[in-house]
Amino acid sequence: MESLVREQIKSHEALAVDRMSAYYGQAVAVRDVSFSVPVGASVGILGPNGAGKTTLLLALAGHLPITGSYSFNGVKRRQHRPSTLRRRGVALVPQTHAVIAEMTIERNLRAAWSTGTKDTSFANAMGEVLELFPALRGRAAELAGNLSGGQRQMLAVGRGLISRPRVLMLDEPTAGLSPKLVNELVEALITLRGSGLTVLLVEQNFSAAQRACDRLHVLRDGTIRWSGAAEDLDRQTAGVLYTGEPNNERK
């Protein structure tokens, strides 16, 4: 399979977040967050509902006002425009409305490819997506609305990948999927992890995030409560961090 990513950039960090806060109106939804994602790494953001995980991704994708700063591929900005990020190789796969149900699989993929880096032909890029997600093969003319939930999620991730990103951000891609489909999606993410693509994965599914990621951060109430290697976080500790029980948190 051809590489799903562009040539490695020279900067050691694909993403660096420096004391960033994100806002909905006047309300602070993410507060004073700092972390980095090395080039080619897979990093997971875990946390309970309402922790600020989706807000964090939306802010990084340029959709929410922030204070502080962040950089992608060494380019530091107070705020990045979503269209600029897309062209520079940053793709966001949202949890909802990630595919256009009224369009075919091929048109969904072509629309996403047209807004990306276009460093290869559409045919080559589509072939790589279908190699990663064989359940979509032979169905290019089928409407996305006719797909199962798991197949739609595969198409959603495929739309992110076909833009040929350097950094792929995923918002809870396993939500609502059966254990079998969760496993298939995690296996695809593990394949990407070995390809050199940089991944920032937001998840509530602890097992999925631990398998797919090198490093994890636990977010609660808009702040990072724990950071470390994925294998260093066990399910019991994660549960304590999720609920916020006193005297059990560690950095």
Residue pairs with C-beta under 8 A, 6 or more apart in sequence:
1 128
1 131
1 132
2 120
2 124
2 127
2 128
3 195
3 196
4 128
4 132
4 161
4 164
4 192
4 195
4 197
5 164
5 165
5 166
5 195
5 196
5 197
6 89
6 117
6 119
6 164
6 166
8 39
8 40
8 196
9 39
9 73
9 74
9 166
10 74
11 39
11 73
11 74
12 38
12 39
13 36
13 37
13 38
13 39
13 71
13 74
14 37
14 38
14 39
14 40
14 41
14 72
14 73
14 166
14 167
14 198
15 36
15 37
15 60
15 70
15 71
15 72
15 167
15 198
15 200
16 36
16 37
16 70
16 71
16 76
17 33
17 34
17 35
17 36
17 60
17 68
17 70
18 34
18 68
18 69
18 70
18 71
19 32
19 33
19 34
19 68
19 69
20 30
20 32
20 33
20 34
20 59
20 66
20 67
20 68
20 69
20 70
21 28
21 30
21 31
21 32
21 33
21 66
21 67
21 68
22 28
22 29
22 30
22 52
22 55
22 56
22 58
22 59
22 64
22 65
22 66
23 29
23 64
23 65
23 66
23 67
24 55
24 64
28 222
29 52
29 55
29 64
29 222
30 52
30 55
30 56
30 59
30 219
30 222
30 223
31 222
31 223
32 68
32 223
33 56
33 68
33 219
33 222
33 223
33 224
34 224
35 43
35 217
35 224
35 227
37 43
37 167
37 198
37 200
38 198
39 196
39 198
40 196
40 197
40 198
41 198
41 199
41 214
41 215
42 189
42 192
42 193
42 198
42 199
42 201
42 212
42 213
42 214
42 215
43 199
43 200
43 201
43 213
43 214
43 215
43 216
43 217
44 201
44 202
44 203
44 209
44 210
44 212
44 213
44 215
44 216
44 217
44 230
45 53
45 56
45 57
45 200
45 201
45 202
45 203
45 216
45 217
45 219
46 53
46 203
46 204
46 206
46 209
46 216
46 217
46 218
46 219
46 238
46 242
47 53
47 204
47 218
47 219
47 220
47 242
48 204
48 220
48 242
48 243
49 204
51 219
51 220
51 221
51 222
52 219
52 221
52 222
52 223
53 171
53 172
53 202
53 219
54 95
54 171
54 172
54 202
55 64
55 222
56 202
56 219
57 92
57 94
57 169
57 171
57 200
57 202
58 64
58 92
59 66
60 70
60 92
60 169
60 200
61 82
61 85
61 90
61 92
61 169
62 79
62 80
62 81
62 82
62 84
62 85
63 82
65 79
66 78
66 79
68 78
69 76
69 77
69 78
70 76
70 77
70 80
71 77
72 80
72 85
72 88
72 89
72 90
72 166
72 167
73 88
73 89
73 166
73 167
75 88
80 90
82 92
83 115
86 115
86 116
86 163
87 115
87 116
87 117
88 117
88 166
89 116
89 117
89 163
89 164
89 165
89 166
89 167
90 165
90 166
90 167
90 169
91 116
91 160
91 161
91 163
91 165
91 167
91 168
91 169
92 160
92 169
92 171
93 156
93 157
93 159
93 160
93 168
93 169
93 170
93 171
93 173
94 156
94 171
95 171
95 172
95 173
95 175
98 152
98 153
98 155
98 156
98 159
99 108
99 144
99 147
99 152
99 155
99 156
99 159
100 107
100 108
100 111
100 144
101 143
101 144
101 145
102 143
102 144
102 145
103 111
103 143
103 144
104 140
104 141
104 142
104 143
104 144
105 136
105 139
105 140
105 141
105 142
105 143
105 144
105 147
105 155
106 126
106 140
106 141
108 144
108 155
108 159
109 122
109 125
109 126
109 129
109 155
109 158
109 159
109 162
110 122
110 126
111 159
112 158
112 159
112 160
112 162
112 163
113 122
113 125
113 126
113 162
113 163
113 164
115 163
116 162
116 163
116 164
116 165
117 163
117 164
117 165
118 164
119 164
120 164
122 162
125 161
125 162
125 164
126 140
126 162
128 161
128 162
129 136
129 158
129 161
129 162
130 136
130 137
130 158
132 158
132 161
132 188
132 191
132 192
133 154
133 155
133 157
133 158
133 188
135 150
135 151
135 154
135 184
136 151
136 154
136 155
136 158
144 152
144 155
147 155
149 176
149 177
149 181
150 177
150 178
150 181
150 184
150 185
153 173
153 174
153 177
153 181
153 185
154 184
154 185
154 188
156 173
157 170
157 173
157 185
157 188
160 168
160 170
161 168
161 192
161 197
165 197
166 197
166 198
167 197
167 198
167 199
167 200
168 192
168 197
168 198
168 199
168 200
169 199
169 200
169 201
169 202
170 189
170 199
170 200
170 201
170 202
171 202
172 202
172 203
172 204
172 205
173 185
173 189
173 201
173 203
174 181
174 182
174 185
174 186
174 203
174 205
174 208
175 204
175 205
177 185
182 205
182 208
185 208
186 208
186 211
186 212
189 199
189 201
189 212
190 211
190 212
192 199
193 199
193 212
193 213
193 214
199 212
199 213
201 209
201 212
201 213
203 209
206 235
206 238
207 235
209 216
209 230
210 216
210 230
210 231
210 233
213 230
214 229
214 230
215 227
215 228
215 229
215 230
216 226
216 227
216 228
216 229
216 230
216 233
217 224
217 226
217 227
218 224
218 225
218 226
218 227
218 233
218 238
218 241
218 242
219 225
220 241
220 242
220 244
221 244
225 241
225 244
225 249
226 233
226 237
226 241
226 249
226 250
226 251
227 251
237 248
237 250
240 248
240 249
241 248
241 249
